[in-house]
Amino acid sequence: MAPKVSIIIPVYNVEKYLRRCLDSVVGQTMREIEIICVNDGSTDGSLAILEEYAQKEPRILLIDTPNAGVNHARNIGLERMTGEYFLLLDSDDWVEKSLCEKAYAKARQTEADMTFFYFDMETFPQEKRFEHEKYSTEDAVQDVEKVDFVVWHWTLCWCYLWKTSFFRKHGLKFREELHTCTEIPTVLKAAILTNKIVTLPEVLHHYRYREDSLTGKKDHPRFLQRPAAFSLLWEDLEGISISEACRDSLFLGKWISISCTYYDTLFPKYRRAFLASVRKELLPGEREALKRLNRKEYEGFKAFMDYCYTTNPLKKIRWWLRHHQTYQKFRKFRKVIKNYFIPKSNDT
């Protein structure tokens, strides 16, 4: 009998955190699962820990490969999985033991291709925890809102339960040339192709933000891949019809992400190279779209989030302030790039 859920875990040099991750999946309340651990050439004690758990737990499939990156490991897991649905889990994170049971029930009930669940974030070594606010709706996210939901919120692959037949029908895979921003092309393409995304308003995943990980190293030159990730998305979308509104959401999401998440936090010595990367990776029609962006269009982009967000007045004020700060960073970034590759005569 095929498992209901496959859990794919790429593993690379995480001996300090791996046991907590594995304990959280082995102890799932849903028993009909398979756990696919892909060791991506670890040089610490991670492989020994995986072998120890695989000997005791028959549901663990251990695959040992030379180091080729997290997306290569994910793709190996996708090829070997047999579950009706699947999860992707980073090996330094952990999940609630009810995750599979609750997400599977929600996905089956709604017939969704992507079931989003909430997560909190724990920083290391400070060990501070931040919980993301929840939407006040459990309704399905549809139409252009799907893209706004994903591009504005989570292009992360590990906060969704994925329907295997949907993923394979569209030949979705992870781009192995990416070493940062690894999920962007795949998750956004899925958001465009899916018929339905639903939200499960419970914190079921615990994300560990490590300063010694690639994600935590904002001075790492691999962060220059951020613009390229969106170019690969456009390459993947070739031949797929998308609306102008959807395209504009992707453009705006890209620029807000670049300006607020990356340029604003990069070490100064990498900023000029980052701008060169941005200019190199401009997409067809993007230059014109960037010129005409203004506050009104920005407000329209986030209108969906304002609509479905909490009705608590205090939290709504905090949410507005967060948006306002993001917009100010976006305006600042536009000034930075104004003379870099946008003609003065056409700038707004």
Secondary structure, DSSP 8 states (H G I E B T S, - for coil): ---SEEEEEEESS-TTTHHHHHHHHHT-S--SEEEEEEEE---SSHHHHHHHHHHH-TTEEEEEE----HHHHHHHHHHH---SEEEE--TT-EE-TTHHHHHHHHHHHHT-SEEEEEEEEEEETT--EEE----S--S-B-THHHHHHHHHT---GGGEEEEHHHHHHTT----TT-SSSTTHHHHHHHHHH-S-EEEEEEEEEEEEEETTSTTT-TT-GGGGGHHHHHHHHHHHTTT----HHHHHHHHHHHHHIIIIIIITTS-HHHHHHHHHHHHHT--TTHHHHHHT--HHHHHHHTHHHHHHS---HHHHHHHHHHHHHHHHHHHHHHHHHHHHHS-GGG--
